[in-house]
C-alpha cells in the first residue's frame, strides 16, 4: 500500500490537473454558448454549467490553498488552448451541434472519472476535509452529464427537423 506521502502527491497533482481541466472546460463551453442560435435548451445548460464550473475552480483553489500550494499555470494554459482548439474544430462541421453534444457528454464523463479518482486519493492521503468540496464538483458533473445525455435525442430531432426544412441547423 502506498504511503500517505505518495497519496498526497497524487492528490496534489490531481488537483492541479482538475484545475486545468476545468479551465479547459470553460474554453470549450464559452465559444459553444456564443455560437448557439437554435438550441436554447443547450444554451441554458451551458450557461448554467459555466457558472458551476467557475464555482468548481474556486473550490479547487480553496483546496490547493489549504494544502499550501497553487494551480499549475502551464497546465492551465496548455489545456485552455487545447479546449479552444477543440471547440473551434467543430465550427466547420455541418452538424456542429451534434459533434459538440457528443464531445460534451464525453468530457463530462472524463470529469466525473477525474473527481472520483481525486476523492479516492484525498481519502488515502488523509485529506478527507477536501472530500465534501470535491463531491460537490462531482455531483455537478454527474448532473450535467445526465442532462446532456437525456437532452441528446431532442437535440438530434431538432437538428434533423431544421435541416429538413432547409434552415440552418448546425448551431
GROMACS elastic network, one bead per residue, 0.5 to 0.9 nm:
[ bonds ]
;  ai    aj funct       b0    kb
    2     5     6  0.79343   500
    2     6     6  0.59482   500
    2     7     6  0.67161   500
    2   124     6  0.87773   500
    3     6     6  0.52318   500
    3     7     6  0.64758   500
    3     8     6  0.85484   500
    3   124     6  0.86899   500
    3   125     6  0.79819   500
    4     7     6  0.50911   500
    4     8     6  0.59224   500
    4     9     6  0.85058   500
    4   124     6  0.66648   500
    4   126     6  0.69398   500
    5     9     6  0.60617   500
    5    10     6  0.85559   500
    5   125     6  0.68097   500
    6     9     6  0.50769   500
    6    10     6  0.62124   500
    6    11     6  0.84964   500
    6   125     6  0.75774   500
    7    10     6  0.50436   500
    7    11     6  0.59911   500
    7    12     6  0.86571   500
    7   121     6  0.56127   500
    7   122     6  0.73612   500
    7   123     6  0.86405   500
    7   124     6  0.59347   500
    7   126     6  0.83553   500
    8    12     6  0.61765   500
    8    13     6  0.85496   500
    8   121     6  0.71087   500
    8   122     6  0.71091   500
    8   124     6  0.78267   500
    8   126     6  0.76169   500
    8   127     6  0.77050   500
    9    12     6  0.52450   500
    9    13     6  0.61628   500
    9    14     6  0.83977   500
    9   121     6  0.89977   500
    9   125     6  0.82753   500
   10    13     6  0.51844   500
   10    14     6  0.59176   500
   10    15     6  0.85340   500
   10   118     6  0.84268   500
   10   121     6  0.66763   500
   10   122     6  0.87366   500
   10   125     6  0.85069   500
   11    15     6  0.61004   500
   11    16     6  0.86843   500
   11   117     6  0.87480   500
   11   118     6  0.61261   500
   11   119     6  0.84307   500
   11   120     6  0.86735   500
   11   121     6  0.52848   500
   11   122     6  0.58516   500
   11   124     6  0.89656   500
   11   125     6  0.72298   500
   11   127     6  0.85122   500
   12    15     6  0.50071   500
   12    16     6  0.63115   500
   12    17     6  0.85791   500
   12    64     6  0.74552   500
   12    67     6  0.80868   500
   12    69     6  0.82146   500
   12   118     6  0.89695   500
   12   122     6  0.88653   500
   13    16     6  0.51633   500
   13    17     6  0.61786   500
   13    18     6  0.85804   500
   14    18     6  0.59882   500
   14    19     6  0.85204   500
   14   114     6  0.78343   500
   14   115     6  0.87949   500
   14   117     6  0.82142   500
   14   118     6  0.61937   500
   14   121     6  0.84846   500
   15    19     6  0.61152   500
   15    20     6  0.86143   500
   15    60     6  0.66635   500
   15    61     6  0.86255   500
   15    63     6  0.81619   500
   15    64     6  0.71558   500
   15    71     6  0.77186   500
   15   118     6  0.72026   500
   16    19     6  0.50816   500
   16    20     6  0.63277   500
   16    21     6  0.85171   500
   16    60     6  0.82931   500
   16    61     6  0.90000   500
   16    64     6  0.80546   500
   16    70     6  0.75450   500
   16    71     6  0.50200   500
   16    72     6  0.58610   500
   16    75     6  0.76879   500
   16    76     6  0.83911   500
   17    20     6  0.51359   500
   17    21     6  0.59661   500
   17    22     6  0.86340   500
   17    71     6  0.82393   500
   17    72     6  0.79808   500
   17    75     6  0.70716   500
   17    76     6  0.81635   500
   17   114     6  0.87686   500
   18    22     6  0.61060   500
   18    23     6  0.85292   500
   18    57     6  0.83719   500
   18    60     6  0.76532   500
   18   111     6  0.79718   500
   18   114     6  0.71136   500
   18   115     6  0.77871   500
   18   118     6  0.85874   500
   19    22     6  0.52848   500
   19    23     6  0.63297   500
   19    24     6  0.86356   500
   19    56     6  0.83799   500
   19    57     6  0.59793   500
   19    60     6  0.63773   500
   19    61     6  0.76329   500
   19    71     6  0.65499   500
   19    72     6  0.80971   500
   19    75     6  0.85170   500
   19    76     6  0.70258   500
   20    23     6  0.50060   500
   20    24     6  0.61099   500
   20    25     6  0.85786   500
   20    57     6  0.88564   500
   20    71     6  0.77623   500
   20    72     6  0.74833   500
   20    73     6  0.82188   500
   20    74     6  0.87640   500
   20    75     6  0.56170   500
   20    77     6  0.76288   500
   20    78     6  0.81039   500
   20    79     6  0.60539   500
   20    80     6  0.72592   500
   21    25     6  0.61862   500
   21    26     6  0.88098   500
   21    75     6  0.85788   500
   21    76     6  0.75122   500
   21    79     6  0.66232   500
   21    80     6  0.79852   500
   21   111     6  0.76901   500
   22    26     6  0.63652   500
   22    27     6  0.86833   500
   22    53     6  0.63677   500
   22    54     6  0.80107   500
   22    56     6  0.74598   500
   22    57     6  0.64234   500
   22    76     6  0.86595   500
   22    79     6  0.89588   500
   22    80     6  0.86930   500
   22   111     6  0.83946   500
   23    26     6  0.52041   500
   23    27     6  0.64143   500
   23    28     6  0.88058   500
   23    53     6  0.82475   500
   23    54     6  0.85242   500
   23    57     6  0.76256   500
   23    76     6  0.62660   500
   23    77     6  0.82935   500
   23    79     6  0.71897   500
   23    80     6  0.57155   500
   23    83     6  0.84857   500
   24    27     6  0.50168   500
   24    28     6  0.62864   500
   24    29     6  0.87165   500
   24    76     6  0.73858   500
   24    77     6  0.85025   500
   24    78     6  0.85156   500
   24    79     6  0.51328   500
   24    81     6  0.74389   500
   24    82     6  0.72605   500
   24    84     6  0.76145   500
   25    28     6  0.50963   500
   25    29     6  0.61040   500
   25    30     6  0.85341   500
   25    50     6  0.82560   500
   25    53     6  0.76690   500
   25    79     6  0.87723   500
   25    80     6  0.76876   500
   25    83     6  0.67544   500
   25   107     6  0.80446   500
   25   108     6  0.88900   500
   26    29     6  0.51908   500
   26    30     6  0.58817   500
   26    31     6  0.86843   500
   26    50     6  0.63477   500
   26    53     6  0.71420   500
   26    54     6  0.80905   500
   26    80     6  0.77829   500
   26    83     6  0.80198   500
   26    84     6  0.88396   500
   27    30     6  0.58544   500
   27    31     6  0.69677   500
   27    79     6  0.86717   500
   27    80     6  0.56012   500
   27    81     6  0.75434   500
   27    82     6  0.84345   500
   27    83     6  0.53078   500
   27    84     6  0.51439   500
   27    85     6  0.88066   500
   27    87     6  0.77184   500
   28    31     6  0.62152   500
   28    32     6  0.67564   500
   28    80     6  0.80791   500
   28    82     6  0.87745   500
   28    83     6  0.50047   500
   28    84     6  0.55789   500
   28    85     6  0.82755   500
   28    86     6  0.69826   500
   28    87     6  0.51713   500
   28    88     6  0.85142   500
   28   104     6  0.86784   500
   29    32     6  0.51527   500
   29    33     6  0.60883   500
   29    34     6  0.86243   500
   29    46     6  0.63517   500
   29    47     6  0.83314   500
   29    49     6  0.85239   500
   29    50     6  0.70158   500
   29    83     6  0.87576   500
   29    84     6  0.89096   500
   29    87     6  0.76823   500
   29   104     6  0.84617   500
   30    33     6  0.50958   500
   30    34     6  0.61673   500
   30    35     6  0.87604   500
   30    46     6  0.78616   500
   30    47     6  0.82155   500
   30    50     6  0.74737   500
   30    87     6  0.89425   500
   31    34     6  0.50520   500
   31    35     6  0.63414   500
   31    36     6  0.88473   500
   31    84     6  0.77044   500
   31    87     6  0.66828   500
   31    88     6  0.78053   500
   32    35     6  0.52828   500
   32    36     6  0.62933   500
   32    43     6  0.82745   500
   32    46     6  0.81655   500
   32    87     6  0.68576   500
   32    88     6  0.87088   500
   32    91     6  0.89082   500
   32    97     6  0.86824   500
   32   100     6  0.77811   500
   32   171     6  0.84939   500
   33    36     6  0.54328   500
   33    37     6  0.88670   500
   33    42     6  0.82223   500
   33    43     6  0.56595   500
   33    44     6  0.87089   500
   33    46     6  0.64048   500
   33    47     6  0.70790   500
   34    37     6  0.85782   500
   34    43     6  0.86485   500
   35    91     6  0.89439   500
   35   171     6  0.64233   500
   36    39     6  0.62838   500
   36    40     6  0.75876   500
   36    42     6  0.81082   500
   36    43     6  0.65611   500
   36    97     6  0.82643   500
   36   170     6  0.86629   500
   37    40     6  0.73098   500
   37    43     6  0.85675   500
   37   169     6  0.88488   500
   37   170     6  0.88779   500
   37   171     6  0.55232   500
   38    41     6  0.89812   500
   38   158     6  0.86744   500
   38   159     6  0.87550   500
   38   162     6  0.88234   500
   38   168     6  0.85985   500
   38   169     6  0.71691   500
   38   170     6  0.83910   500
   38   171     6  0.60055   500
   39    42     6  0.54529   500
   39    43     6  0.63357   500
   39    44     6  0.87982   500
   39    97     6  0.84988   500
   39   155     6  0.73666   500
   39   158     6  0.81945   500
   39   159     6  0.88785   500
   39   171     6  0.70562   500
   40    44     6  0.60466   500
   40    45     6  0.85922   500
   41    44     6  0.51748   500
   41    45     6  0.63769   500
   41    46     6  0.87397   500
   41   151     6  0.82807   500
   41   155     6  0.85979   500
   42    45     6  0.50952   500
   42    46     6  0.61414   500
   42    47     6  0.84758   500
   42   101     6  0.86969   500
   42   148     6  0.79393   500
   42   151     6  0.81107   500
   42   155     6  0.80792   500
   43    46     6  0.51316   500
   43    47     6  0.59526   500
   43    48     6  0.84996   500
   44    47     6  0.50929   500
   44    48     6  0.61076   500
   44    49     6  0.84906   500
   45    48     6  0.52276   500
   45    49     6  0.60465   500
   45    50     6  0.85167   500
   45   144     6  0.76155   500
   45   147     6  0.78520   500
   45   148     6  0.79048   500
   46    49     6  0.50342   500
   46    50     6  0.59438   500
   46    51     6  0.86785   500
   46   144     6  0.89180   500
   47    50     6  0.52291   500
   47    51     6  0.66562   500
   47    52     6  0.88252   500
   48    51     6  0.53941   500
   48    52     6  0.63513   500
   48    53     6  0.86966   500
   49    53     6  0.58377   500
   49    54     6  0.84155   500
   49   140     6  0.81645   500
   49   141     6  0.86326   500
   49   144     6  0.71832   500
   50    53     6  0.50072   500
   50    54     6  0.62663   500
   50    55     6  0.87138   500
   51    54     6  0.51320   500
   51    55     6  0.64390   500
   51    56     6  0.87089   500
   52    55     6  0.50194   500
   52    56     6  0.61576   500
   52    57     6  0.86956   500
   52   137     6  0.82867   500
   52   140     6  0.72689   500
   53    57     6  0.61654   500
   53    58     6  0.85602   500
   53   137     6  0.82223   500
   53   140     6  0.86515   500
   53   141     6  0.89704   500
   54    57     6  0.51555   500
   54    58     6  0.63588   500
   54    59     6  0.87804   500
   55    58     6  0.50016   500
   55    59     6  0.62167   500
   55    60     6  0.86486   500
   55   137     6  0.84240   500
   56    59     6  0.50514   500
   56    60     6  0.61929   500
   56    61     6  0.85596   500
   56   133     6  0.83485   500
   56   134     6  0.83079   500
   56   136     6  0.81683   500
   56   137     6  0.56923   500
   56   140     6  0.88110   500
   57    60     6  0.51014   500
   57    61     6  0.61313   500
   57    62     6  0.85580   500
   58    61     6  0.50349   500
   58    62     6  0.61374   500
   58    63     6  0.87335   500
   59    63     6  0.63274   500
   59    64     6  0.86322   500
   59   133     6  0.62405   500
   59   134     6  0.77315   500
   59   137     6  0.81610   500
   60    63     6  0.51033   500
   60    64     6  0.61314   500
   60    65     6  0.85283   500
   60    71     6  0.87162   500
   60   130     6  0.88869   500
   60   133     6  0.78424   500
   60   134     6  0.77139   500
   60   137     6  0.89767   500
   61    65     6  0.59789   500
   61    66     6  0.85071   500
   61    69     6  0.89974   500
   61    70     6  0.70079   500
   61    71     6  0.71966   500
   62    65     6  0.51018   500
   62    66     6  0.62042   500
   62    67     6  0.86579   500
   63    66     6  0.50918   500
   63    67     6  0.62383   500
   63    68     6  0.87101   500
   63    69     6  0.88316   500
   63   129     6  0.87707   500
   63   130     6  0.62096   500
   63   133     6  0.81244   500
   63   134     6  0.89969   500
   64    67     6  0.50524   500
   64    68     6  0.63203   500
   64    69     6  0.52678   500
   64    70     6  0.53899   500
   64    71     6  0.71343   500
   65    69     6  0.55732   500
   65    70     6  0.62826   500
   66    69     6  0.76147   500
   67    70     6  0.84545   500
   67   127     6  0.88595   500
   70    73     6  0.88756   500
   71    74     6  0.88851   500
   71    75     6  0.81929   500
   71    76     6  0.77086   500
   72    75     6  0.52921   500
   72    76     6  0.61324   500
   72    77     6  0.86295   500
   73    76     6  0.50025   500
   73    77     6  0.60599   500
   73    78     6  0.84390   500
   74    77     6  0.52450   500
   74    78     6  0.60014   500
   74    79     6  0.85589   500
   75    78     6  0.51016   500
   75    79     6  0.60313   500
   75    80     6  0.82940   500
   76    79     6  0.55187   500
   76    80     6  0.59653   500
   76    81     6  0.85322   500
   77    80     6  0.51503   500
   77    81     6  0.61040   500
   77    82     6  0.86340   500
   78    81     6  0.53179   500
   78    82     6  0.63413   500
   78    83     6  0.86899   500
   79    83     6  0.59875   500
   79    84     6  0.85370   500
   80    83     6  0.50333   500
   80    84     6  0.62132   500
   80    85     6  0.86400   500
   81    84     6  0.51430   500
   81    85     6  0.62360   500
   81    86     6  0.86173   500
   82    85     6  0.50341   500
   82    86     6  0.60914   500
   82    87     6  0.86218   500
   83    86     6  0.50294   500
   83    87     6  0.61792   500
   83    88     6  0.85686   500
   84    87     6  0.51615   500
   84    88     6  0.61710   500
   84    89     6  0.85613   500
   85    88     6  0.50645   500
   85    89     6  0.60207   500
   86    89     6  0.50452   500
   86    90     6  0.69769   500
   87    90     6  0.58851   500
   87    91     6  0.71739   500
   87   100     6  0.76112   500
   88    91     6  0.53155   500
   88    92     6  0.78014   500
   89    92     6  0.65254   500
   89    93     6  0.79079   500
   90    93     6  0.53129   500
   90    94     6  0.85664   500
   90    95     6  0.82219   500
   90    96     6  0.53454   500
   90    97     6  0.83500   500
   90    99     6  0.66047   500
   90   100     6  0.68006   500
   91    94     6  0.79579   500
   91    95     6  0.87232   500
   91    96     6  0.58268   500
   91    97     6  0.88956   500
   91   170     6  0.85586   500
   91   171     6  0.87955   500
   92    95     6  0.86416   500
   92    96     6  0.72565   500
   93    96     6  0.50186   500
   93    97     6  0.87593   500
   93    99     6  0.79424   500
   93   170     6  0.76680   500
   94    97     6  0.85428   500
   94   169     6  0.80188   500
   94   170     6  0.56299   500
   95    98     6  0.54779   500
   95    99     6  0.63941   500
   95   100     6  0.86681   500
   95   159     6  0.80560   500
   95   169     6  0.73487   500
   95   171     6  0.79832   500
   96    99     6  0.51480   500
   96   100     6  0.59331   500
   96   101     6  0.83551   500
   96   169     6  0.85916   500
   96   171     6  0.63617   500
   97   100     6  0.51616   500
   97   101     6  0.59892   500
   97   102     6  0.86619   500
   97   155     6  0.79547   500
   97   156     6  0.85650   500
   97   159     6  0.78483   500
   97   169     6  0.79559   500
   97   170     6  0.53405   500
   97   171     6  0.53948   500
   98   102     6  0.62070   500
   98   103     6  0.85705   500
   98   152     6  0.82392   500
   98   155     6  0.75717   500
   98   156     6  0.68392   500
   98   159     6  0.79957   500
   98   170     6  0.77947   500
   98   171     6  0.89879   500
   99   102     6  0.52002   500
   99   103     6  0.61514   500
   99   104     6  0.84951   500
  100   103     6  0.50668   500
  100   104     6  0.59144   500
  100   105     6  0.85908   500
  101   104     6  0.50679   500
  101   105     6  0.62756   500
  101   106     6  0.86614   500
  101   148     6  0.72034   500
  101   149     6  0.83737   500
  101   152     6  0.70811   500
  101   155     6  0.84450   500
  102   105     6  0.53196   500
  102   106     6  0.63299   500
  102   107     6  0.86996   500
  102   148     6  0.88117   500
  102   149     6  0.85789   500
  102   152     6  0.83567   500
  103   106     6  0.50579   500
  103   107     6  0.60270   500
  103   108     6  0.85561   500
  104   107     6  0.50601   500
  104   108     6  0.60739   500
  104   109     6  0.85721   500
  104   145     6  0.78810   500
  104   148     6  0.75252   500
  105   108     6  0.52852   500
  105   109     6  0.63596   500
  105   110     6  0.87562   500
  105   144     6  0.83644   500
  105   145     6  0.55726   500
  105   146     6  0.82637   500
  105   148     6  0.61525   500
  105   149     6  0.64087   500
  106   109     6  0.52321   500
  106   110     6  0.62966   500
  106   111     6  0.88001   500
  106   145     6  0.81968   500
  107   111     6  0.62679   500
  107   112     6  0.86501   500
  107   145     6  0.84938   500
  108   111     6  0.50422   500
  108   112     6  0.62441   500
  108   113     6  0.87741   500
  108   141     6  0.59584   500
  108   142     6  0.74404   500
  108   144     6  0.70313   500
  108   145     6  0.53154   500
  108   148     6  0.89666   500
  109   113     6  0.63092   500
  109   114     6  0.86132   500
  109   141     6  0.76257   500
  109   142     6  0.76142   500
  109   145     6  0.64751   500
  110   113     6  0.52038   500
  110   114     6  0.62506   500
  110   115     6  0.87941   500
  111   115     6  0.62049   500
  111   116     6  0.85767   500
  111   138     6  0.77357   500
  111   141     6  0.67350   500
  111   142     6  0.87971   500
  112   115     6  0.53076   500
  112   116     6  0.62112   500
  112   117     6  0.86791   500
  112   137     6  0.86837   500
  112   138     6  0.58162   500
  112   139     6  0.83720   500
  112   141     6  0.59641   500
  112   142     6  0.64388   500
  112   145     6  0.85871   500
  113   116     6  0.51170   500
  113   117     6  0.62261   500
  113   118     6  0.85921   500
  113   138     6  0.87009   500
  114   117     6  0.52090   500
  114   118     6  0.61429   500
  114   119     6  0.86962   500
  114   138     6  0.86943   500
  115   119     6  0.60716   500
  115   120     6  0.85642   500
  115   134     6  0.65345   500
  115   135     6  0.75071   500
  115   137     6  0.73921   500
  115   138     6  0.56565   500
  115   141     6  0.89078   500
  116   119     6  0.52506   500
  116   120     6  0.63968   500
  116   121     6  0.88242   500
  116   134     6  0.85421   500
  116   135     6  0.82503   500
  116   138     6  0.72343   500
  117   120     6  0.51129   500
  117   121     6  0.62416   500
  117   122     6  0.85558   500
  118   121     6  0.51245   500
  118   122     6  0.59960   500
  118   123     6  0.85549   500
  118   131     6  0.84981   500
  118   134     6  0.75460   500
  119   122     6  0.50420   500
  119   123     6  0.62013   500
  119   124     6  0.86499   500
  119   127     6  0.89914   500
  119   128     6  0.81761   500
  119   130     6  0.80095   500
  119   131     6  0.57938   500
  119   132     6  0.89762   500
  119   134     6  0.65496   500
  119   135     6  0.73701   500
  120   123     6  0.52193   500
  120   124     6  0.62306   500
  120   125     6  0.85175   500
  120   131     6  0.88179   500
  121   124     6  0.50260   500
  121   125     6  0.58248   500
  121   126     6  0.84729   500
  121   127     6  0.81601   500
  122   125     6  0.50890   500
  122   126     6  0.61476   500
  122   128     6  0.57188   500
  122   129     6  0.83232   500
  122   130     6  0.68741   500
  122   131     6  0.67567   500
  123   126     6  0.54105   500
  123   127     6  0.57887   500
  123   128     6  0.51109   500
  123   129     6  0.87894   500
  123   130     6  0.87017   500
  123   131     6  0.74714   500
  124   127     6  0.75354   500
  124   128     6  0.83088   500
  125   128     6  0.79272   500
  126   129     6  0.82858   500
  127   130     6  0.58392   500
  127   131     6  0.74528   500
  128   131     6  0.52097   500
  128   132     6  0.80523   500
  129   132     6  0.69114   500
  129   133     6  0.82338   500
  130   133     6  0.56448   500
  130   134     6  0.62844   500
  130   135     6  0.86361   500
  131   134     6  0.50196   500
  131   135     6  0.58322   500
  131   136     6  0.84946   500
  132   136     6  0.62019   500
  132   137     6  0.87596   500
  133   136     6  0.51375   500
  133   137     6  0.65059   500
  133   138     6  0.87221   500
  134   137     6  0.50621   500
  134   138     6  0.61302   500
  134   139     6  0.85880   500
  135   139     6  0.59784   500
  135   140     6  0.85408   500
  136   139     6  0.51164   500
  136   140     6  0.62975   500
  136   141     6  0.87083   500
  137   140     6  0.52228   500
  137   141     6  0.63096   500
  137   142     6  0.87272   500
  138   141     6  0.51103   500
  138   142     6  0.61626   500
  138   143     6  0.86128   500
  139   142     6  0.50894   500
  139   143     6  0.61759   500
  139   144     6  0.86323   500
  140   143     6  0.51175   500
  140   144     6  0.61751   500
  140   145     6  0.86137   500
  141   144     6  0.50742   500
  141   145     6  0.60397   500
  141   146     6  0.84429   500
  142   145     6  0.51745   500
  142   146     6  0.60825   500
  142   147     6  0.85609   500
  143   146     6  0.51450   500
  143   147     6  0.61019   500
  143   148     6  0.86074   500
  144   147     6  0.50375   500
  144   148     6  0.60636   500
  144   149     6  0.84824   500
  145   148     6  0.52309   500
  145   149     6  0.61113   500
  145   150     6  0.84880   500
  146   149     6  0.51813   500
  146   150     6  0.59441   500
  146   151     6  0.83884   500
  147   150     6  0.51381   500
  147   151     6  0.59565   500
  147   152     6  0.85210   500
  148   151     6  0.51266   500
  148   152     6  0.60924   500
  149   152     6  0.51970   500
  149   153     6  0.79674   500
  150   153     6  0.70171   500
  150   154     6  0.82208   500
  151   154     6  0.54647   500
  151   155     6  0.62676   500
  151   156     6  0.87023   500
  152   155     6  0.50241   500
  152   156     6  0.60298   500
  152   157     6  0.85252   500
  153   156     6  0.50545   500
  153   157     6  0.61083   500
  153   158     6  0.85443   500
  154   157     6  0.50247   500
  154   158     6  0.60176   500
  154   159     6  0.84281   500
  155   158     6  0.50917   500
  155   159     6  0.60257   500
  155   160     6  0.85974   500
  156   159     6  0.50485   500
  156   160     6  0.62018   500
  156   161     6  0.85627   500
  157   160     6  0.51485   500
  157   161     6  0.60734   500
  157   162     6  0.85952   500
  158   162     6  0.60802   500
  158   163     6  0.84366   500
  158   169     6  0.81316   500
  159   162     6  0.52560   500
  159   163     6  0.60584   500
  159   164     6  0.84760   500
  159   168     6  0.88976   500
  159   169     6  0.53843   500
  159   170     6  0.71613   500
  159   171     6  0.87373   500
  160   163     6  0.50863   500
  160   164     6  0.59226   500
  160   165     6  0.85550   500
  160   169     6  0.76840   500
  161   164     6  0.51188   500
  161   165     6  0.62632   500
  161   166     6  0.87688   500
  161   167     6  0.87068   500
  161   169     6  0.83094   500
  162   165     6  0.52162   500
  162   166     6  0.64221   500
  162   167     6  0.51901   500
  162   168     6  0.66425   500
  162   169     6  0.52653   500
  162   170     6  0.89395   500
  163   166     6  0.51341   500
  163   167     6  0.55802   500
  163   168     6  0.64525   500
  163   169     6  0.54091   500
  163   170     6  0.84190   500
  164   167     6  0.75303   500
  165   168     6  0.88710   500
  166   169     6  0.83211   500
  168   171     6  0.75497   500
